[in-house]
Amino acid sequence: MRDKVRECISYIRKITDFEPEIAMILGSGLGGYTRQMDEVICSIPYSRIPGFPVSTVSGHAGKFVMGYIKGVPVIFMDGRVHYYEGYAPEDVVLPVRVMRAMGAKVLFLTNAAGGLNEEYAPGSLVVLRDHVSLYVPNPLIGRNDPDEGVRFPDMTEVYDRSLRKIIADCASVKDIPISEGVYCQLSGPSYETPFEIMILSRLGVDLVGMSTVMEAITGHHLGMKVCGISLVTNMAAGISTQPLNHDEVKQAGKDSSEYFAVLVTDSLCAIKQHLDAEPHTVSKD
């Protein structure tokens, strides 16, 4: 895996020496956020990077976009890759390893999710406080590189408590309703059955989706501060009486784009201030 990362970095560094502080993965329907950038340094399609996985899902542009938001150096994954697309777990999380190798200290995850918690409604925003990873392969299976992280990483607090508070505070200032919840990644690509949703609900799961957890585990293992926001695009099977489809996921992303953009921009700026105040909490080495 180290050789794969090195090959990707070698190609990217021929194009740019940009060094991000924050890496952000934009989920289904949320790719339009890159239009908020004040300065775009470069954009690189995944298909041009040697050995890099390519997004095949509608709503995922499939490119890195690098530049500045209010002076904050950020690398965006405009579209992610998923396990259900046929990629091995190590390829699903290769982008996280590459962004970390470029210098990113924070991994900011977003996704479109189905809501199990009946207090949610389509359009709700939820900060991730924990996850369930039992239903997808662990991306750390295989040989461990001790230069990247320990063999048996602690997962007590994957989603950094201080970053969760920053996001909640930013939402409060702009009067944007937000909750905290537990997210479960399932393999997809089929949606869940009502009985599966019932089981997960009884386990205390608030949100379900087909991404994010593998990336969060990897970022945490690499020493990044991890945070995440889910956009509830629909209520899950058995809670909603309507058939589920991907078009409503993309539409919900578009409908929420304005307040989502405000929250993300404010959060990025506040996280940058947090990093500046604690410059040695995460090393790039």
C-alpha positions as CSV (number, residue, x, y, z in Angstrom):
1,M,0.0,0.0,0.0
2,R,2.9,2.3,0.7
3,D,4.1,1.9,-2.9
4,K,0.6,2.7,-4.2
5,V,0.4,5.9,-2.1
6,R,3.9,6.9,-3.2
7,E,3.0,6.4,-6.9
8,C,-0.1,8.6,-6.5
9,I,1.8,11.3,-4.6
10,S,4.5,11.3,-7.2
11,Y,2.0,12.0,-10.0
12,I,0.1,14.7,-7.9
13,R,3.4,16.5,-7.1
14,K,4.2,16.8,-10.8
15,I,1.1,19.0,-11.0
16,T,1.0,20.9,-7.7
17,D,2.9,21.3,-4.4
18,F,-0.3,22.3,-2.6
19,E,-0.4,21.2,1.0
20,P,-3.8,20.9,2.6
21,E,-4.6,21.1,6.3
22,I,-8.1,19.7,5.9
23,A,-9.3,16.8,3.7
24,M,-13.0,16.8,3.0
25,I,-15.0,14.0,1.3
26,L,-18.2,15.2,-0.3
27,G,-21.1,12.7,-0.4
28,S,-23.9,12.1,-2.8
29,G,-25.5,15.3,-4.0
30,L,-23.1,17.5,-2.1
31,G,-20.4,18.0,-4.8
32,G,-21.6,21.5,-5.7
33,Y,-19.9,22.8,-2.5
34,T,-16.6,23.2,-4.3
35,R,-18.2,26.3,-6.0
36,Q,-17.8,28.0,-2.6
37,M,-14.0,28.0,-3.0
38,D,-12.3,31.4,-3.1
39,E,-9.3,30.1,-5.0
40,V,-9.0,26.8,-6.8
41,I,-5.3,25.7,-7.1
42,C,-6.0,22.7,-9.3
43,S,-8.5,19.9,-10.1
44,I,-7.3,16.4,-10.8
45,P,-9.7,13.6,-12.1
46,Y,-9.1,10.3,-10.3
47,S,-8.8,8.6,-13.6
48,R,-5.5,10.4,-14.3
49,I,-3.8,9.2,-11.1
50,P,-1.9,5.9,-11.5
51,G,-3.6,3.1,-9.6
52,F,-6.3,5.3,-8.2
53,P,-9.9,4.1,-7.9
54,V,-12.5,5.9,-10.0
55,S,-16.1,6.9,-9.0
56,T,-18.8,5.2,-11.0
57,V,-21.9,6.5,-9.2
58,S,-24.1,9.3,-10.5
59,G,-23.7,12.4,-8.3
60,H,-20.0,11.7,-7.7
61,A,-17.8,13.8,-10.0
62,G,-14.7,11.8,-9.3
63,K,-11.9,14.4,-8.9
64,F,-9.7,16.0,-6.3
65,V,-10.2,19.8,-6.0
66,M,-7.6,21.7,-4.1
67,G,-7.6,25.3,-3.0
68,Y,-8.8,27.7,-0.3
69,I,-12.0,28.4,1.5
70,K,-11.7,31.7,3.5
71,G,-8.0,31.2,3.6
72,V,-8.2,27.5,4.7
73,P,-6.2,25.1,2.6
74,V,-8.5,22.2,1.8
75,I,-8.4,19.2,-0.6
76,F,-11.8,18.0,-1.6
77,M,-12.8,14.6,-2.8
78,D,-15.6,15.7,-5.2
79,G,-17.2,12.2,-5.1
80,R,-15.9,9.2,-3.3
81,V,-15.5,5.5,-4.2
82,H,-17.5,2.8,-2.5
83,Y,-17.0,-0.8,-1.5
84,Y,-20.2,-1.8,-3.5
85,E,-18.5,-0.5,-6.7
86,G,-16.4,-3.6,-6.6
87,Y,-13.2,-2.1,-5.0
88,A,-11.3,-3.8,-2.4
89,P,-11.3,-2.1,1.1
90,E,-7.7,-1.0,0.7
91,D,-8.6,0.8,-2.6
92,V,-11.7,2.4,-1.0
93,V,-9.5,4.1,1.6
94,L,-6.5,4.8,-0.7
95,P,-7.7,8.4,-1.2
96,V,-7.6,9.0,2.6
97,R,-4.0,7.7,2.7
98,V,-3.1,10.0,-0.2
99,M,-4.6,13.1,1.3
100,R,-2.9,12.3,4.6
101,A,0.4,11.9,2.8
102,M,-0.1,15.3,1.2
103,G,-0.3,16.9,4.6
104,A,-3.9,16.9,5.7
105,K,-4.3,16.8,9.5
106,V,-8.2,16.6,9.6
107,L,-10.5,14.3,7.8
108,F,-14.0,15.9,7.4
109,L,-16.5,13.3,6.1
110,T,-19.9,14.0,4.7
111,N,-22.5,11.6,3.4
112,A,-26.1,11.1,2.4
113,A,-27.8,8.8,4.9
114,G,-31.1,7.1,5.6
115,G,-32.7,8.1,8.9
116,L,-33.7,5.5,11.5
117,N,-34.2,7.9,14.3
118,E,-37.8,9.1,14.0
119,E,-36.9,12.5,15.3
120,Y,-35.1,13.1,12.0
121,A,-36.7,14.3,8.8
122,P,-35.4,14.5,5.3
123,G,-33.0,17.5,5.2
124,S,-31.8,17.0,8.8
125,L,-28.1,17.4,9.5
126,V,-26.5,15.0,12.0
127,V,-22.9,15.2,13.4
128,L,-21.4,11.7,13.8
129,R,-20.5,10.7,17.3
130,D,-19.8,7.0,16.7
131,H,-20.3,4.3,14.1
132,V,-21.0,0.6,13.6
133,S,-18.5,-1.2,11.4
134,L,-19.6,-4.8,11.9
135,Y,-21.2,-5.2,8.5
136,V,-18.3,-4.2,6.2
137,P,-14.7,-5.5,6.1
138,N,-12.2,-3.6,8.2
139,P,-9.8,-1.6,5.9
140,L,-6.9,-2.3,8.2
141,I,-6.9,-6.0,7.6
142,G,-3.5,-7.1,6.3
143,R,0.0,-6.1,7.0
144,N,0.3,-3.1,9.3
145,D,2.9,-0.4,8.6
146,P,4.0,0.9,12.1
147,D,5.0,4.2,10.5
148,E,1.3,4.8,9.8
149,G,-0.3,3.6,13.0
150,V,-0.4,0.8,15.6
151,R,-1.5,-2.7,14.8
152,F,-4.5,-2.6,17.1
153,P,-5.8,1.0,17.1
154,D,-8.1,2.2,19.8
155,M,-11.6,3.2,18.5
156,T,-13.0,4.7,21.7
157,E,-13.3,8.2,20.1
158,V,-13.0,8.0,16.3
159,Y,-14.9,11.2,15.8
160,D,-13.0,13.9,17.6
161,R,-15.0,15.4,20.5
162,S,-13.5,18.9,20.0
163,L,-14.4,19.0,16.3
164,R,-17.9,17.8,17.0
165,K,-18.3,20.7,19.4
166,I,-17.0,23.1,16.9
167,I,-19.5,22.0,14.3
168,A,-22.4,22.1,16.8
169,D,-21.3,25.6,17.9
170,C,-21.1,26.8,14.3
171,A,-24.6,25.5,13.7
172,S,-26.0,27.1,16.8
173,V,-24.6,30.6,15.8
174,K,-26.3,30.3,12.4
175,D,-29.5,28.8,13.9
176,I,-29.1,25.6,11.8
177,P,-30.7,22.6,13.6
178,I,-28.3,19.8,14.1
179,S,-28.2,16.5,16.1
180,E,-25.6,13.9,17.0
181,G,-26.0,10.3,16.0
182,V,-24.6,6.9,15.4
183,Y,-24.0,5.9,11.8
184,C,-23.8,2.3,10.4
185,Q,-22.1,1.5,7.1
186,L,-23.7,-1.4,5.2
187,S,-22.2,-2.8,2.0
188,G,-24.9,-1.8,-0.5
189,P,-25.7,-1.3,-3.3
190,S,-29.2,-2.6,-2.4
191,Y,-31.1,-0.6,0.2
192,E,-31.9,-2.2,3.5
193,T,-35.1,-4.3,4.2
194,P,-37.5,-3.1,6.9
195,F,-36.5,-6.0,9.1
196,E,-32.8,-5.1,8.8
197,I,-33.7,-1.5,9.8
198,M,-35.7,-2.7,12.8
199,I,-32.7,-4.7,14.0
200,L,-30.3,-1.8,13.6
201,S,-32.7,0.6,15.3
202,R,-32.9,-1.8,18.3
203,L,-29.0,-1.7,18.4
204,G,-29.2,2.1,18.8
205,V,-28.2,3.1,15.2
206,D,-29.6,6.4,14.1
207,L,-28.3,6.5,10.4
208,V,-27.5,4.0,7.7
209,G,-25.4,4.4,4.6
210,M,-22.9,2.8,2.2
211,S,-19.8,4.8,3.0
212,T,-17.8,6.8,5.6
213,V,-16.9,4.2,8.2
214,M,-14.0,2.6,6.3
215,E,-12.7,6.1,5.7
216,A,-13.1,7.1,9.3
217,I,-11.3,4.0,10.6
218,T,-8.4,4.7,8.2
219,G,-8.1,8.4,9.0
220,H,-8.1,7.7,12.7
221,H,-5.5,5.0,12.3
222,L,-3.3,7.4,10.4
223,G,-3.5,10.0,13.3
224,M,-5.9,12.4,11.6
225,K,-8.6,14.2,13.6
226,V,-11.9,12.9,12.1
227,C,-15.3,14.5,12.0
228,G,-18.4,13.8,10.0
229,I,-21.8,15.2,9.0
230,S,-24.7,13.1,7.6
231,L,-27.4,14.6,5.5
232,V,-30.7,12.7,6.1
233,T,-32.0,12.3,2.6
234,N,-34.8,9.9,3.4
235,M,-36.3,7.8,6.2
236,A,-35.2,4.2,6.0
237,A,-37.2,1.3,4.8
238,G,-40.1,0.4,7.1
239,I,-40.1,3.9,8.6
240,S,-40.8,5.5,5.3
241,T,-43.7,4.1,3.3
242,Q,-42.2,5.3,0.0
243,P,-39.8,3.2,-2.2
244,L,-36.2,4.3,-1.9
245,N,-34.2,5.6,-4.9
246,H,-31.0,7.4,-5.6
247,D,-32.6,10.3,-7.3
248,E,-34.2,11.5,-4.0
249,V,-30.7,11.3,-2.4
250,K,-29.3,13.7,-5.0
251,Q,-32.3,16.0,-4.8
252,A,-32.1,16.2,-1.1
253,G,-28.4,17.2,-1.4
254,K,-29.4,20.0,-3.8
255,D,-32.3,21.2,-1.6
256,S,-30.0,21.4,1.5
257,S,-27.0,22.9,-0.3
258,E,-27.4,26.4,1.0
259,Y,-27.5,25.8,4.7
260,F,-25.0,22.9,4.4
261,A,-22.6,25.2,2.6
262,V,-22.9,27.8,5.4
263,L,-22.3,25.3,8.1
264,V,-19.3,23.6,6.4
265,T,-17.6,27.0,5.6
266,D,-18.0,28.2,9.2
267,S,-16.8,24.8,10.5
268,L,-13.7,24.7,8.3
269,C,-12.7,28.2,9.5
270,A,-13.3,27.3,13.1
271,I,-11.4,24.0,12.7
272,K,-8.5,25.9,11.2
273,Q,-8.4,28.2,14.2
274,H,-8.5,25.1,16.4
275,L,-5.5,23.6,14.6
276,D,-3.5,26.8,14.8
277,A,-4.1,26.9,18.6
278,E,-2.8,23.4,18.9
279,P,-0.2,23.1,16.2
280,H,1.5,20.0,17.6
281,T,-1.5,17.8,18.2
282,V,-1.1,15.9,14.9
283,S,2.2,15.4,13.1
284,K,2.4,15.2,9.3
285,D,5.3,12.7,9.5
